[in-house]
């Protein structure tokens, strides 16, 4: 079954308190060199049948209306061609 991945991230101008908390914790745990952290969400959708442009458009609509809050979040839709590789489509 084809898999489509939707990644949702806060818009750059939106404060990300979870990302800031992770950024603050990294040095306390001995990790250095990280200058910023943004935390988001990942959705993996397995779809029936052939992965057509119509199916991808439906996934984009799902992402815009249910999976993200378009006021404060951006999203990308990508097709996972193999478990280790993701091809971005939007």
C-alpha positions in Angstrom: 0.0 0.0 0.0 1.3 3.5 -0.8 2.2 5.6 2.2 1.8 9.4 2.3 3.5 11.4 5.0 2.2 14.7 6.3 4.6 16.7 8.4 3.0 19.6 10.4 5.2 22.3 11.9 4.5 25.6 13.7 4.9 28.6 11.4 8.3 30.3 11.9 6.7 33.4 13.5 4.8 31.2 16.1 6.4 30.6 19.5 7.2 27.0 20.0 7.5 26.4 23.8 8.0 22.6 23.4 10.9 23.2 21.0 12.4 25.8 23.4 12.1 23.3 26.3 14.0 20.6 24.3 16.6 23.2 23.3 17.1 24.1 27.0 17.4 20.4 28.0 20.0 19.4 25.4 23.0 21.1 27.0 22.0 19.8 30.5 22.1 16.3 29.0 25.6 16.9 27.5 24.5 17.6 23.9 26.1 20.7 22.3 26.0 22.5 19.0 22.2 22.7 18.5 21.0 26.3 18.0 17.3 25.8 17.6 14.6 23.2 17.9 11.1 23.2 16.5 8.7 20.5 17.4 5.9 19.3 15.1 3.7 16.4 14.2 4.0 13.6 11.6 1.1 11.6 10.2 1.6 8.5 8.0 -1.4 7.7 5.9 -1.6 4.4 4.0 -3.9 4.7 1.1 -5.8 2.1 -1.0 -5.0 1.5 -4.6 -2.9 3.6 -6.9 -1.4 6.9 -5.7 -2.8 9.4 -8.1 -2.7 13.2 -8.2 -6.4 13.2 -7.1 -5.5 11.1 -4.0 -2.6 13.4 -3.2 -5.0 16.4 -3.5 -7.4 14.7 -1.1 -4.5 14.2 1.4 -3.6 17.9 1.1 -7.2 18.8 1.8 -7.1 16.5 4.9 -3.9 18.2 6.0 -5.4 21.6 5.6 -8.7 20.9 7.3 -8.0 18.3 10.0 -4.4 17.5 10.5 -3.1 21.0 10.9 -4.3 24.4 12.1 -3.5 26.6 9.0 -3.5 29.8 11.2 -0.4 28.7 13.2 1.0 25.7 11.3 2.4 24.8 7.9 2.4 21.3 6.4 4.1 19.3 3.7 2.8 16.2 2.0 5.3 13.6 0.8 5.1 10.2 -0.8 7.2 7.5 1.0 8.6 5.4 -1.7 10.5 3.0 0.6 10.5 2.8 4.4 13.8 4.7 4.4 13.1 7.2 1.6 10.6 10.0 1.4 9.9 12.0 -1.8 8.4 15.4 -1.1 5.4 16.3 -3.3 4.3 19.7 -1.9 
